[in-house]
Every structure is written in structure tokens, then in C-alpha cells.
Amino acid sequence: MKPIYFPFTCIFDVSAEMISAIFGQPVVYRPSSKNLPEIMQELAKTEAIDIRIPVKKDENKLDAMLKEYKSWLNLHLGDKRGMTSFFKTHADKIPFFDDTFTAQIKADIRKNTQQKQPEVKPDPLFNARIFLAIAQEFDAQNWEINQKLFMVDKMQQDIIKNIKGEIDSSFVENAENSLLESYDPGAYMTADRIKAWALLMQHDPQESGLFITNSSSAFEYLIDKASRTEIIVSFDSIPLQKNSFEKADKWRDDFIKQLEIIARNPWLTSTDKIACPCFAKNSDTKVSLTLAVVPGQTPHEFFAGCFGYNHSASKEESQFQNTLLGLVRPF
């Protein structure tokens, strides 16, 4: 049972490392096979992540539409504001799910290009893929900004070292930890992100009962949407030590087996035998982990029910009787 990363279509090396250390290789959905970020190409080459494209049709059309939307954003918001301003200034709207908003953008594009095109029937899945494609560019820009802020802190310490001949190494470490702790890629348009991602997820024929995020906003939103949830795991500080792979692999294998049993079988409200982390205490990296179970709902039922989607798979056809939601954050 592989962990499925949600509700994003882009993952960075730090998040991939944290999730894989605890759950193994995460699955990352993509709205298209095009425009794969370089960092994800590298992660895929080393099999650090499993990239899946649940819907592959109309990729050229999607790419063309994405370019049109980017042109519209640049025209109305300017190159310097771009995707970041779009998400921040339209947080109260549901772009690409709101037919009026989509029609406005298309009308502006046609007005500027002097082209008359026939109206087409809205395609919720196609619109969701466009939204996810724009969201992943916003996330990439946001992460790049955060990385540059960290580099500024590091450069400041280098200057102090050159002047004073000493450096407070804990300052750099704390700055990096603070960057990771404050970074929440799902903070903007949380519901819209999950709605778009959930529609894409419904088209993946490969099932899993385990869904992991590094966004507190996304995790809390789904917990609130569920009719019933129970926290089954809550670890404040799990040390992740890179030089103790054999020990970590044994714990991870046992842990995943236990989670799979919980996901596949009727919920008995008992988690006494959940394996506790056995990593060495002197680790450089620590994370917090929270796991919740949504009893009696298959993953497709749960995500479809959150947003009113129709799902074709019946409960009898699913391998899983419960849905597991996990939050992994730097500690």
C-alpha cells in the first residue's frame, strides 16, 4: 500500500524525503505528462517518488489553455505578480469551477486576439487539471521564494563569520527549520485545491487506503469535512536518521503492514499494536506525524462525498473499508 501525496501535483525533495522515510515511496498525481519540474524529474529517476497521470487525454489542449491563462494573468496582473497574486487576490473565488469566472477569462482572451470561437460545454475534469497545473506553478514559485529567504539568512551568517571569525551554527539550523515549519503549500484556496485533486484522484485505477500531506490546512480541512474521524497515531517528534536505514526499513515495513490491516478491515477502534518509531535519538531531522482514520468509508467514497462527485466504484469492489489521512510536518 503506497502513500498518496495530496492535494498537490508537485513535490519537493524535502517533503519527498520526509514522507518516504516513514511510509515508503509516495505517489504524486500529475494533471499532464508535460511541464514536469526538474526536481521531480530527478526524484523520479532515483525512484524517490512514483509519478502517476490518471488522465492523459487532451494534453496538447491543456497545455495551450494553460498558456492562454498565463497570458491573461500577465496582462491583468503583470509579470511580477503572476501566479502568486492570482491565488492571493482570488482566494474567495473558485476559478475553473466557476463558469462565470472562466467565461470572463476566455472572453478577455478572445477580445485581445480578435478571435471568435464557439462556446464549449464546461468540462469539470479538464478545468480541474488546468487549475492544478496553475497551482503547481504557484507552489514552485512560493518554494523558490522561501529558499531564497533562507539563503539570505545563510549569507548573513557568512558575513558575520568573516567579520567576527565565528558563526552560530544553531542560527542557520533554526532558520532552516523555521522555513520548513512555516511553509504550508495548501494554505491558499485549500478547498479548491482538494476539490480539483479529488476529481483527478477518482480516475486512478490503482487503489490505496493511505493519503499523506505536508499541509496542515489540507489535513484539517478534510478532518472537518469527514462525518467521523479518529486519531490513531500522534508522534510529536520522530527522528529520521539517514545512516540507520536497516533499522528504519524494518520499522517502516511493520508500520505500513499495520496501517494496511486497518485500512482493509472493519474498524474495531483498537490501535494498541501500532509500532512506535525506533530511530536513533541523535538525528539531524525530526518530524511530527498525525494519522487519522475515516471509518466505514472507502477512499473513493470519502473524497467523492466531500465534494458531491459521483464515484463508479462500489464498496464491494474496493480493497479498503476505511480511509487513512496523514499529516507529516518538520519538528
C-alpha positions as CSV (number, residue, x, y, z in Angstrom):
1,M,0.0,0.0,0.0
2,K,1.7,3.2,-1.2
3,P,1.1,6.6,0.4
4,I,-0.6,9.1,-2.0
5,Y,0.5,12.6,-1.6
6,F,-2.3,15.2,-1.6
7,P,-3.6,17.6,-2.7
8,F,-0.7,18.7,-4.8
9,T,0.8,17.7,-8.2
10,C,4.2,19.0,-7.3
11,I,6.5,17.7,-4.5
12,F,10.0,19.0,-3.5
13,D,12.9,17.0,-2.2
14,V,12.4,17.8,1.5
15,S,8.8,16.7,1.5
16,A,9.6,13.6,-0.5
17,E,12.4,12.7,1.9
18,M,10.2,13.1,5.0
19,I,7.3,11.1,3.6
20,S,9.4,8.2,2.1
21,A,11.3,7.8,5.3
22,I,8.1,7.0,7.2
23,F,5.8,5.5,4.5
24,G,8.0,4.5,1.6
25,Q,7.8,5.8,-2.0
26,P,4.9,8.3,-2.3
27,V,2.6,8.6,-5.3
28,V,2.3,12.0,-6.9
29,Y,-0.5,12.7,-9.3
30,R,0.1,14.9,-12.3
31,P,-2.5,16.7,-14.5
32,S,-0.4,16.1,-17.5
33,S,2.8,14.5,-18.7
34,K,4.1,17.9,-19.9
35,N,5.9,20.6,-17.9
36,L,7.4,18.2,-15.3
37,P,9.6,20.3,-12.9
38,E,13.3,19.4,-12.9
39,I,13.3,18.5,-9.2
40,M,10.5,15.9,-9.8
41,Q,12.4,14.5,-12.8
42,E,15.4,13.9,-10.5
43,L,13.2,12.4,-7.8
44,A,11.6,10.1,-10.3
45,K,14.9,8.9,-11.7
46,T,16.0,7.8,-8.2
47,E,12.6,6.2,-7.6
48,A,12.1,8.5,-4.7
49,I,8.5,9.2,-6.0
50,D,6.0,7.4,-8.2
51,I,4.5,9.8,-10.7
52,R,1.0,8.9,-12.0
53,I,-1.1,10.6,-14.6
54,P,-4.7,9.4,-14.1
55,V,-6.0,11.3,-17.1
56,K,-3.8,11.6,-20.3
57,K,-6.3,12.9,-22.9
58,D,-6.3,16.4,-24.3
59,E,-2.7,17.1,-23.1
60,N,-1.9,19.5,-26.0
61,K,-5.2,21.3,-25.5
62,L,-4.5,21.6,-21.8
63,D,-1.0,23.0,-22.5
64,A,-2.4,25.5,-24.9
65,M,-5.1,26.6,-22.5
66,L,-2.6,26.9,-19.7
67,K,-0.5,29.3,-21.9
68,E,-3.6,31.3,-22.6
69,Y,-4.5,31.6,-18.9
70,K,-0.9,32.7,-18.2
71,S,-1.1,35.3,-20.9
72,W,-4.3,36.6,-19.3
73,L,-2.7,36.7,-15.8
74,N,0.3,38.6,-17.2
75,L,-2.0,41.0,-19.0
76,H,-4.2,41.7,-15.9
77,L,-1.7,41.2,-13.1
78,G,1.7,41.8,-14.7
79,D,4.7,39.5,-14.9
80,K,6.0,40.5,-11.4
81,R,2.8,39.5,-9.7
82,G,1.9,36.4,-11.7
83,M,0.6,33.2,-10.1
84,T,1.2,34.3,-6.5
85,S,-1.1,37.4,-6.9
86,F,-3.7,35.3,-8.7
87,F,-4.0,32.9,-5.8
88,K,-3.9,35.6,-3.1
89,T,-6.3,38.0,-4.8
90,H,-8.8,35.4,-5.9
91,A,-8.9,33.3,-2.7
92,D,-12.7,34.0,-2.4
93,K,-13.5,32.6,-5.8
94,I,-13.4,29.1,-7.3
95,P,-11.5,29.6,-10.6
96,F,-12.2,27.0,-13.3
97,F,-15.1,25.6,-11.2
98,D,-16.9,28.9,-11.5
99,D,-18.3,29.1,-15.1
100,T,-18.8,32.8,-14.9
101,F,-15.1,33.4,-13.9
102,T,-13.8,31.1,-16.6
103,A,-16.0,32.7,-19.2
104,Q,-14.7,36.1,-18.2
105,I,-11.1,35.0,-18.8
106,K,-11.9,33.4,-22.1
107,A,-13.8,36.5,-23.3
108,D,-10.8,38.7,-22.4
109,I,-8.5,36.4,-24.3
110,R,-10.8,36.4,-27.4
111,K,-11.2,40.2,-27.2
112,N,-7.5,40.7,-27.2
113,T,-6.8,38.2,-30.0
114,Q,-9.8,39.3,-32.1
115,Q,-10.8,35.6,-32.5
116,K,-14.4,34.4,-32.3
117,Q,-14.7,30.8,-31.1
118,P,-17.8,28.8,-30.4
119,E,-18.8,28.2,-26.8
120,V,-18.0,24.8,-25.5
121,K,-19.7,22.8,-22.7
122,P,-17.8,23.1,-19.4
123,D,-15.7,20.1,-18.6
124,P,-15.1,19.9,-14.9
125,L,-12.3,17.4,-15.1
126,F,-10.4,19.4,-17.8
127,N,-10.9,22.6,-15.8
128,A,-9.7,20.8,-12.6
129,R,-6.5,19.8,-14.5
130,I,-5.9,23.4,-15.6
131,F,-6.4,24.6,-12.0
132,L,-3.9,22.0,-10.7
133,A,-1.4,23.0,-13.4
134,I,-1.6,26.6,-12.3
135,A,-1.5,25.7,-8.6
136,Q,1.7,23.7,-9.1
137,E,3.4,26.7,-10.7
138,F,2.3,28.9,-7.8
139,D,3.7,26.3,-5.4
140,A,7.0,26.2,-7.3
141,Q,7.3,30.0,-7.1
142,N,6.5,30.0,-3.4
143,W,9.0,27.4,-2.6
144,E,11.7,29.2,-4.6
145,I,11.0,32.4,-2.7
146,N,11.2,30.6,0.6
147,Q,14.5,29.0,-0.4
148,K,15.9,32.4,-1.3
149,L,14.9,33.8,2.1
150,F,16.8,31.0,3.7
151,M,19.8,31.7,1.5
152,V,19.7,35.4,2.7
153,D,19.9,34.2,6.3
154,K,22.8,31.9,5.5
155,M,24.7,34.7,3.6
156,Q,24.1,37.0,6.6
157,Q,25.8,34.4,8.9
158,D,28.7,34.0,6.4
159,I,29.3,37.8,6.6
160,I,29.2,37.6,10.4
161,K,31.7,34.8,10.3
162,N,34.1,36.7,8.1
163,I,33.9,39.7,10.3
164,K,34.0,38.1,13.8
165,G,35.7,34.8,12.8
166,E,32.8,32.8,14.4
167,I,29.3,31.7,13.5
168,D,26.3,30.5,15.4
169,S,25.5,27.2,13.6
170,S,22.3,26.8,15.6
171,F,21.0,30.1,14.0
172,V,21.3,28.6,10.4
173,E,19.8,25.3,11.6
174,N,16.9,27.1,13.3
175,A,16.4,29.3,10.2
176,E,16.0,26.3,8.0
177,N,13.7,24.5,10.5
178,S,11.6,27.7,10.8
179,L,11.3,27.9,7.0
180,L,10.0,24.3,6.7
181,E,7.7,24.6,9.7
182,S,6.1,27.8,8.4
183,Y,5.8,26.5,4.8
184,D,2.2,25.3,4.1
185,P,1.6,24.9,0.4
186,G,-2.1,24.3,1.0
187,A,-2.8,27.5,2.9
188,Y,-4.2,29.3,-0.2
189,M,-7.5,28.1,-1.7
190,T,-7.4,24.9,0.3
191,A,-10.9,23.6,-0.5
192,D,-10.5,24.4,-4.2
193,R,-7.2,22.5,-4.4
194,I,-8.6,19.4,-2.7
195,K,-11.7,19.5,-4.9
196,A,-9.7,19.6,-8.1
197,W,-7.2,17.0,-6.8
198,A,-10.0,14.7,-5.6
199,L,-11.6,14.7,-9.1
200,L,-8.3,13.7,-10.6
201,M,-7.8,11.0,-7.9
202,Q,-11.2,9.4,-8.8
203,H,-9.7,8.4,-12.2
204,D,-6.7,6.4,-10.8
205,P,-7.5,2.7,-11.1
206,Q,-4.8,1.8,-8.6
207,E,-6.2,2.0,-5.1
208,S,-4.6,2.9,-1.8
209,G,-6.1,3.5,1.6
210,L,-3.3,5.9,2.7
211,F,-3.2,9.6,1.9
212,I,-0.4,11.8,3.2
213,T,0.1,15.6,3.1
214,N,2.6,18.1,4.5
215,S,-0.2,20.8,4.6
216,S,-1.8,21.4,8.0
217,S,-4.5,23.4,6.2
218,A,-5.4,20.5,3.8
219,F,-5.3,17.9,6.6
220,E,-7.6,19.9,8.9
221,Y,-10.0,20.7,6.1
222,L,-10.6,17.0,5.4
223,I,-10.9,16.2,9.1
224,D,-13.6,18.8,9.3
225,K,-15.4,17.5,6.2
226,A,-15.4,13.9,7.4
227,S,-18.6,12.8,9.2
228,R,-16.4,10.9,11.7
229,T,-12.6,10.6,12.2
230,E,-10.4,9.1,14.9
231,I,-6.8,9.9,15.5
232,I,-4.9,6.7,15.6
233,V,-1.2,7.9,15.6
234,S,0.2,11.1,17.1
235,F,4.0,11.4,17.3
236,D,5.4,14.8,18.2
237,S,9.0,14.1,17.2
238,I,10.2,11.3,15.0
239,P,14.0,11.3,14.5
240,L,14.9,10.4,10.9
241,Q,18.5,9.2,10.8
242,K,20.0,8.6,7.3
243,N,22.7,6.3,8.5
244,S,20.4,3.7,10.1
245,F,18.5,2.6,7.0
246,E,18.2,-1.1,8.0
247,K,16.6,-0.3,11.3
248,A,14.3,2.3,9.7
249,D,13.3,-0.1,6.9
250,K,12.2,-2.7,9.4
251,W,10.1,-0.3,11.4
252,R,8.6,1.2,8.2
253,D,7.6,-2.2,6.8
254,D,5.9,-3.2,10.1
255,F,4.2,0.2,10.3
256,I,2.8,0.0,6.7
257,K,1.6,-3.5,7.3
258,Q,-0.3,-2.4,10.4
259,L,-1.8,0.6,8.5
260,E,-2.9,-1.7,5.6
261,I,-4.7,-4.0,8.1
262,I,-6.5,-1.0,9.5
263,A,-7.5,0.3,6.0
264,R,-8.7,-3.1,4.7
265,N,-10.7,-4.4,7.7
266,P,-13.8,-3.3,9.6
267,W,-12.8,-0.6,12.1
268,L,-12.5,-2.0,15.7
269,T,-11.3,1.2,17.4
270,S,-8.2,-0.5,18.6
271,T,-4.7,0.6,17.7
272,D,-2.8,-0.8,20.7
273,K,-0.3,-2.6,18.5
274,I,0.8,0.4,16.3
275,A,4.6,0.2,16.0
276,C,6.4,3.1,17.7
277,P,9.3,4.7,15.9
278,C,12.7,3.2,16.8
279,F,15.0,5.7,15.1
280,A,18.1,6.9,16.9
281,K,17.5,9.9,19.1
282,N,20.6,11.9,17.8
283,S,19.1,12.5,14.4
284,D,19.6,15.7,12.5
285,T,16.0,15.8,11.2
286,K,12.8,15.3,13.2
287,V,9.2,15.3,12.1
288,S,5.8,15.2,13.7
289,L,3.2,12.7,12.4
290,T,-0.5,12.6,12.9
291,L,-2.7,9.8,11.4
292,A,-6.5,9.7,11.3
293,V,-8.9,7.1,10.2
294,V,-12.2,7.7,8.5
295,P,-14.1,4.6,9.5
296,G,-16.5,2.8,7.1
297,Q,-15.7,4.9,4.0
298,T,-13.5,3.8,1.1
299,P,-11.2,6.4,-0.3
300,H,-13.3,7.0,-3.4
301,E,-16.5,7.3,-1.2
302,F,-14.8,9.7,1.2
303,F,-13.3,12.1,-1.4
304,A,-16.3,11.9,-3.7
305,G,-18.6,12.6,-0.7
306,C,-16.7,15.6,0.4
307,F,-17.4,17.4,-2.9
308,G,-20.5,15.7,-4.3
309,Y,-18.8,13.8,-7.0
310,N,-20.2,10.6,-8.5
311,H,-18.0,7.6,-8.0
312,S,-18.4,4.5,-10.1
313,A,-16.6,2.0,-7.7
314,S,-18.9,0.3,-5.2
315,K,-17.8,-0.5,-1.7
316,E,-17.8,-4.2,-2.6
317,E,-15.3,-3.6,-5.4
318,S,-12.8,-1.7,-3.2
319,Q,-9.9,-3.3,-1.3
320,F,-10.3,-0.9,1.5
321,Q,-13.1,-0.3,4.1
322,N,-11.6,2.7,5.7
323,T,-9.6,5.8,4.6
324,L,-6.3,6.9,6.4
325,L,-5.3,10.5,6.3
326,G,-1.8,11.5,7.5
327,L,0.0,14.8,8.2
328,V,3.8,14.9,8.2
329,R,5.5,18.2,9.3
330,P,9.0,19.2,10.3
331,F,9.5,19.4,14.0
